[in-house]
Amino acid sequence: MNVYAYDRAAAAAYARKWALGRNPAFYDFNDIGGDCTNFASQCIYAGCGVMNYLPLYGWFYRSASDRTPSWTGVQFLHNFLVGNDGVGPFAQVVPLEQAEVGDVIQLGDGRGDFFHSPVAVAIRPRSRGKITEDDILIAAHTYDALDRTLSSYNARQYRALHILGYRK
C-alpha cells in the first residue's frame, strides 16, 4: 500500500458546498440520531476518495443500511481514523492549535463523551499567537452550520482529528 496526501482543499470545498444542504447520494440521518459524523465522513471521503470495506471495523458507505458504524458514529469515526493501518484515511489526535483545514474537530462534554463532529473549513490568522477555538471556523450537519466558530458551541473539550493521509 502507498500513502497519499489528503486533499484538504477538496474536503473543505465539499464541506462548504453541502453544509447547508444534503448531497442526495447519502442518506440524511438527522431524524435518527444526527447527521454530523455522516457529513464529516463525506468531507473526508472528498479529500481522499478511498473507503475501507472491512465489514465491521472499516469505514464505508454504500447505503443507509450498508455502512460501517465509523461512517456515522462520533466515537467510531475517532476509533477508525486513529487506529487505521489499512486502506483509507488515517489520523492522529493533536492539540487544537495544530488543527488544519479539512480536519474533524470533535466536541465533548465534561465526562469525556464526544457528541459532535464538525469539519474545519477555515482557520483565521494567528493574531494572538496560538490557534484557539475562536480562530477555527467549521461546517457541520445536524444543526447545520457554515463558518461558525468552534467557540460558539457549548462544549467542555475538543479533540482535533488531524488527517495525516490515506492508503490505497
N, C-alpha and C positions, 0 to 999 in steps of 0.2 A: 504494500500500500504506500502511496505517496501522500505527503502533506501539502495542502494548498492554502493560499491566503484567503481569509474570509473577506468578502466584498462588503465592507461597512457602508459604502455609499449606496449600494443596491438594497441592503437591508433597511437603511433609513428612508430611501425613496419609496420602498414598498410601504413602510410604516406611515409615511406622510400621505400616500395615495389612499390607503384603506382605513386610517384611524377613525374617521367619522362615517364610515360606511362598511359594507361587508362584501368581500370577494365571494361571488356565487359558487366558486369551486370548493368552498369549505362550509361546513355546517356552522350555524351560529348557536353556540352553547349558552347564550345569555339566560335563557329560561330554565336551564338545568344545571345551575351551579356557577355560571360565569364564562366569559369568552376570553379573558385576559391572556391565559397561557396558550390557548389556541392561536390567538393573534401573534403572540411573541414567537411561537414556533413557525408561523407563516413568514414572519420577518427574517428569522434565522435561515429558513429554507431559501428565501430570496437572496440571501447573502452567500449561500453555498451550493444550492441545487442538488444536494445529496441527502437521502434519507437512509436510516439504518433499519433494515427489515427484520431484525430479530424479533420473534413473536411477542415476548413479554417485556424484555429489557432493552429493546431497541428504541427507535424514535422515528415513527412514520405515521402518515395519514393517508388512507385510501377512501374512507367514508366515515360518517359519524359512528357507525358500528364496527368499523375495521380500522382501528388505530391503536397506538400504544398509550398507556397511562401518561407517559412522559410528554406526549404531544399536548395534553390539556391540563395536566396537574402541576401545580406550583412546585411542590417538593419533588415530584417525579422528574420534572424537567431539570431541576438542580442536580438530582442524583445521576441522571443520564449524562449531562454535559460534563460534570467534574469527574465522572468515572469512566467515560467512554475512551477505550483504547482501540476501538474498531472503526468501521466506516461511519462517516458523518461528522458533524461538528463536535468540537470538544472545547472545554473552558476551564478556567480556574477562578476561584473566588479571590477578588482583590479588594483593597481598600477603595472606598468611594472616589477618592481623588485620582485613582488610576483608571477609572471607567472611561470608555471611549464610545463614540457614536456607534450604534449597532449592538451594543451590549445590552443585556437584560439586567435591570435593577430590581431585585425582588424586595418587597416590603414586608416587614414582620411586626408582630406585637411584642409586648414586654415579656412573654413567656417563651419566646424562641420559635413560635409558629409563624411561618411565612404564608401570606394570603393573596399577594398580587404580583403580577409580572409585567410591568411596563418596559418599554424599549427606549433607550436613549436616542433621540433624533438630533440633538444639538447640545453642545457644551459651550457656555459663554466663556469669553476670555477671562483668564485669571486676574481679576482686578485686585484681589486681596491675598494673593499668594497661592494657596491650595484650593482645589475644587471642592465645593460643598454642595449640599442638596439644593441650595439656591441657584447654582450655576448649571444644573443638569435639566434639560427640557426633554420631556418624554411624550410618547404616543402610547395609547392604551385602548383596550376594549373593556367591556362590562359597563363601566362608566366611561364612555368614550371621551378621549382627550387627545389633543394635539398641541404641542408646545406648552404643556403645563409644567410648571416647576415641580421638581420632586418634593421640595419642602412644603408644597401646598397639600400634601396628603397627611392623614393622621396615622403616621407610622412611628413605632418606637425604635426600629432598627432597619438597616438596609443591608443588602448583600448584592454586590456587583458581580455578575457572572460575565467575566471577560472572555469573549470568544477568541481562542488562540488560532483557530484554523479549522480545517476539515480534512478528512481522509477519504480516499476512494481507490 
